[in-house]
Amino acid sequence: MVKVVRFDPFQGKYDGYAGTNGKAPEPAGVYGLCQQVAIPAQATLSLWIRPVTTDHKSGISQFVALYQTNGSLDKSILVQHRYRGPWEHVSANLSALAGHDDYLLIGVYGVPKHGLQRLGIYADAVTLSGYVSSARLPQRRHPQSIRLHEPP
């Protein structure tokens, strides 16, 4: 499931959640919050995440990554397997990707055969900053989904 929730947000009243609630099997692959972004010059990504899981087996992960519009991985920012913890700050310098039109994906990679486990990631206060030139403003496409060619 992917949804906006009110469970202990880092700031404000809401945060995003991607994952399962323990009443359904883990996802067969990826659940994620996804947003198409144009990477500006001198770009910095900043966000707060809070991972949760009851699954202690290998093969699962919580992640933050950028994918090209064709589904190829452009940059893996964070891949981890954390059981539970406080909100943690994640930041990345994306200057090398300036000019790319990518999908920011904050999500989980599950293994359904692990059964009824909770596997998720909360995200809040996501910002992408940098220098935007008015000479290049990309056309926006609004796809329903992207097909990932490789895991984060």
Secondary structure, DSSP 8 states (H G I E B T S, - for coil): -EEEE-SS-SSSS-EEEEE--SSS---SEEEEEEEEEE--EEEEEEEEEEEEE---STT-EEEEEEEETTS-EEEEEEEE--SB---EEEEEE-GGGTT-EEEEEEEEEE-GGG-S--EEEEEEEEEEEEE--TT--------S----SS--
